[in-house]
Amino acid sequence: LSMFEMSNQKNNIMKTEEIIKEFKETNKRVLEQIEKLKFQLEMSKGCLFSHNYVVQVGAYTINSKWNEEMGARTLNYKNSFGEYHSVAKWNKNGVEEIKKQLLEAGEDREIEVYFYKDFYKKKIQQLKNLVETNYKIIKQFSK
C-alpha cells in the first residue's frame, strides 16, 4: 500500500471510531430519558389529576409560558422527541382552547391529543426503537 492509501485507511478507521462513539453517547442519553419517562409513569400510579392530556403538533408538545410583554400566558412548542423535558398536561377545557388558538393562528399540522400515560408510553417505545436502531448501526460499524 502506498503512503496515501495507508493514510486514508487510518482516517477511515478514526472516523468509524468517532461514529461508534457518537452513537454510544446518544444511546446513553436516550436510555436516561427512558428512565425519566418511566419514573413519571411510576410516580403517577394511584394519583388523580385534573390535567390529564398532552397536546402534540408534529414533533412538538404544547407548553405555555408567561409572556411579560403581553402580560399573559402564551403557547409555545417544545421538542417532544429529543432531550427529556417536563411535558405540560392540560384539562379538557385547556385542550379545546389550545386547539382553537392554534387553528386561529393558522396551524396546518395535525393536532394530536393524548392521555398523558399513553403519551409517555408512546415516547418510551419511540426511544427504545431509536436505541435498538443505534445498536444495529454500532454493530454494523464495528465489523
MARLOTI-26433 format. One line per 8 residues: number of its first residue (from 1); their letters; for each residue x, z, y of C-alpha. Coordinates in steps of 0.2 Angstrom, whole numbers. Layout:
NUM) a) X:Z:Y ~ ...
//
This chain:
1) lsmfemsn) 0:0:0 ~ 6:-4:17 ~ 8:10:30 ~ -8:3:39 ~ -18:4:23 ~ -12:22:19 ~ -16:27:37 ~ -34:20:35
9) qknnimkt) -37:29:19 ~ -31:46:26 ~ -43:43:41 ~ -57:39:30 ~ -54:55:19 ~ -54:65:35 ~ -70:58:42 ~ -78:61:25
17) eeiikefk) -72:79:25 ~ -79:81:43 ~ -96:73:37 ~ -97:85:22 ~ -93:100:34 ~ -106:95:46 ~ -120:93:33 ~ -115:110:25
25) etnkrvle) -116:118:43 ~ -133:110:45 ~ -139:117:29 ~ -133:134:33 ~ -143:134:50 ~ -158:127:41 ~ -158:140:27 ~ -158:153:41
33) qieklkfq) -173:145:49 ~ -182:145:32 ~ -179:164:31 ~ -185:167:48 ~ -201:157:44 ~ -204:166:28 ~ -201:183:37 ~ -215:178:49
41) lemskgcl) -227:174:35 ~ -222:191:26 ~ -225:201:42 ~ -242:193:44 ~ -249:199:27 ~ -264:210:29 ~ -264:208:48 ~ -279:201:58
49) fshnyvvq) -275:191:73 ~ -287:184:86 ~ -275:169:89 ~ -273:160:73 ~ -270:142:77 ~ -254:132:81 ~ -256:116:91 ~ -244:102:87
57) vgaytins) -242:85:96 ~ -229:74:87 ~ -214:84:83 ~ -218:97:96 ~ -229:113:96 ~ -238:118:112 ~ -232:133:121 ~ -236:139:138
65) kwneemga) -225:147:152 ~ -228:154:169 ~ -225:142:182 ~ -220:150:199 ~ -224:135:209 ~ -241:133:203 ~ -245:151:201 ~ -252:148:184
73) rtlnykns) -248:145:166 ~ -243:128:161 ~ -242:119:144 ~ -225:114:138 ~ -219:106:122 ~ -206:114:110 ~ -197:105:96 ~ -206:112:80
81) fgeyhsva) -193:105:68 ~ -176:109:75 ~ -169:126:79 ~ -181:140:75 ~ -192:147:89 ~ -207:158:90 ~ -222:147:89 ~ -236:150:101
89) kwnkngve) -253:154:92 ~ -270:151:100 ~ -288:156:98 ~ -302:143:96 ~ -305:143:115 ~ -287:141:119 ~ -286:126:107 ~ -301:117:114
97) eikkqlle) -293:120:132 ~ -276:113:127 ~ -284:98:119 ~ -294:95:135 ~ -279:97:146 ~ -268:85:135 ~ -281:72:134 ~ -284:73:153
105) agedreie) -265:71:155 ~ -266:55:145 ~ -258:62:129 ~ -260:47:117 ~ -251:55:101 ~ -262:64:88 ~ -266:82:92 ~ -265:92:76
113) vyfykdfy) -271:110:75 ~ -265:121:60 ~ -270:138:54 ~ -253:147:58 ~ -250:151:40 ~ -252:133:35 ~ -241:128:49 ~ -227:140:43
121) kkkiqqlk) -229:134:25 ~ -228:116:31 ~ -212:119:41 ~ -204:128:27 ~ -207:114:15 ~ -200:101:28 ~ -185:111:30 ~ -182:113:11
129) nlvetnyk) -184:94:9 ~ -170:92:23 ~ -159:104:14 ~ -161:95:-3 ~ -158:78:5 ~ -142:85:14 ~ -136:92:-3 ~ -138:75:-11
137) iikqfsk) -128:67:4 ~ -115:80:2 ~ -114:77:-17 ~ -113:58:-14 ~ -98:60:-1 ~ -89:72:-12 ~ -87:59:-26
//
